[in-house]
Amino acid sequence: MKQKILFFIFLLFSTLLATSSEFKVKEEILKKIEKEFNLFAKKRVLALVKNMNEVRDGSDLEKLEKVNDFFNKVPYGKDVDIWGISDYWATRYEFIGKDKGDCEDYVIAKYFTLLELGVDSSKLFMSYVRSSKFDAAHMVLTYYETPKSIPLVLDNYNYKVLPATQRGDLTPIYSFDGKELFNAKQSRIGKLIPASTKQSRPWDELVITR
């Protein structure tokens, strides 16, 4: 009898732990998103949470593919059409709310979602590249399993997560990590700017908790 009671307590505790590890978003955030944007934006946030919970115990590769696929469903749009200015880096909150964005917006949304899923920040880099297919500057998210590994590329042009060696259409220019995000926002391609010009932005405004 005692063993059965102990087993029940263990089972209950395990269930509580499993439940507490699920991702969720605060109700006030959902209300704010619906009010500021629309019901569809709220549903997209809930879909994101669902996707994160489905892959939270998966491998890094599974997380990369799931997150890449989710955000690549968002239609591409130019900043001037969305925000009325030539260059605007949206937060993940804004990207989901507008349901449209350019390459930087995809990268930022994927980056913060993968961080919340437990992917080591030291493996993730935002990379400026040149796309020969579109003859244009472009940004992608790159993942290095080890510092010497060939990076995997998460891109809104090509929806498959592929090694950089299989992306002959992309020519790397430079990469930066999350700590350099604010610098890169104001830098021109191939040219970094003084640290004194950094700006602070709530890039992780939409935080998914567990």
N, C-alpha and C positions, 0 to 999 in steps of 0.2 A: 504494500500500500504506500509506504514511504517513498519507494522508488518511483511509483506512478506519479505521486505529487511532485517530486523533484523534476521528473521528466516534463510534467505539465508546465511548471514554472519556467524551465529552460525553454520550452517551446514558445511560451507567451513572450518571454524576454527576447527571443530571437525574432519573433514577429514584430515586436515593437522596434527593434533595431532596423529591421528591413524597411519598415514603414518610414522611420525617421530619415532614412538615407535617400528617400525619394525627393526629387526636385519639385519645387513649387514656387509660385509667385504670389505676392501679397495681393489681397483683394482690392486694396486701395489703388495699387498700381494698375490692375485690370480696369477699374472704373475710370482712372485717369486717362488710360489709353483709349478707351471707348469714347470718352467725352471729347478728348483732344483730336482724335482721328475718326474712327468709326468702329462698328461692331466687327467688321472683317479683321481689323487690326488686332482686336482682342482675341479673336479666334486663332489668329496666326501665332500669338504669344502662347496660347494654350497648346497649340500644335507643336510649338517648339519645346515646351516643357515635356510633352508626351514623347517626343523624339529623344530628348535627353535621357528620360527615364528608361527608355527601351535599350539604350546603348551604354548606360552609366557603368556597367560592369564588363563592358567589352574591351577589346584590345585598342591600342592607339589607332591602328589602321581602320578598325570598325568605326571608331569615333570620327576620324577624318572623313570617311566616306559618307557617314550619316549626316554630319554637319554640312559638308560640301553640297550634298544633294538637296538638303532643306533650303539653304539660302540661295542656291542657284535657281530655284523656282521663282524667285522674285524677278520681275521684269527689269531690264536694263533701262536707265534713263540718264539724260545729261543734267548736270547741276543747274545749268541756266534754265532748263525747263521745269525742274523740280523746285528749286530754291530762288531762282531769279538772279543768281550770280554765277560767274564763270567757274569758281572752284569752292566747293563746300564739302567737308568731310563729316558725314552724318554719324551720330551715335547709333548703336544697335537699336535703341528705343525709336529713334527717328526713322531709321531704315525700315523697320517693321511697320511703323505707323504709316509711312508714305507708300509702302509696298512698291518702291522703285528706288534705284540708286545706280551709281557708277562703280568702277572697279575698286576704288578705295573703300567704299561702303560695304561691299561684299567681304573684303579682307578683314575689316575691323569687326564686323559681326561674327565671322567665323573664328577670329582670334579669341575674342572674349568668351564665346561659347565653349571652345575647346579648353580654355583655362578652367572654366567652371566644371568641366567634365574631368578634370584632373590631369590633363596633358601638361607635361613639364614646360614651363615658359621658356626654358633654355633651348628647347627643341623647335620653337616657333619663330619664324622671321617674316617680316613684311618685305617683299622684294620688288624693287622697280626693275622692269624689263622693257625690252623693245619688241613689239609684235611685228614680225615680218608679214604676217597674213593681213593685218590691218594697217601696216605702216604707221604705227602710232605707239606712243609711250603707254605703258600699262602697269598695273600692280597685281601681284599674286601673293598668296600666302604659301610659304615653304616650310616643310617639316624635315628636320634632320634627326634620324634615330640616334646617331652618334655624331660628334663633331666632324668626323671624317666621312660620314655616309653621303651617298648621292641623295640630294633632297627630293622629297615628293612635292609635287606642285598642286595646289588647290586653286582653281581658276574658274572664272565665270564665262570664259570663252570656250574652253574645252571642259566638259562636265566630268570627265574621268580623272581620278586622282592618279597621276602618272609620275614616274621618275623624271627628273629634269633632262636626263639623257634621251628621253623619248619625246621631248618638246623642242624639236629643232626650229620651231617657229618663234621661239622666245630667246632673246639675247639678254643675259643679265647685265644690269648696270651697277646697282648696289643694294644691299639689304640692311635692315635695321630691326631691332627688337622692340618690345613694348616700352622700354625705358626711354627710347629715342623717338617715340611716336610723335610727341609734340614738336620736336625739332624738325622731323621729316615733313610734318604738315606744312611748314612754311619754307621748306627748302626746294630749290629747283632740282630737277633730275641731275644726279652726278655732282651736286654741290651742297654741302652741309652748311648750316648757318650758325652764328654765335649763340651760345647757350643763353645769353642774356635776353634773347628774343622769344624764349619759350612762353607758351600760353598754357593755362590749366583749363581742361574741359572734362565734364563728367562722362567720359567714354563708357564707363560701366554703369550708366544711369539705370538701365534695366538689369537688376541683379536677380538671378534665379537662385533661390536658397534651398537648403535641405537640412 
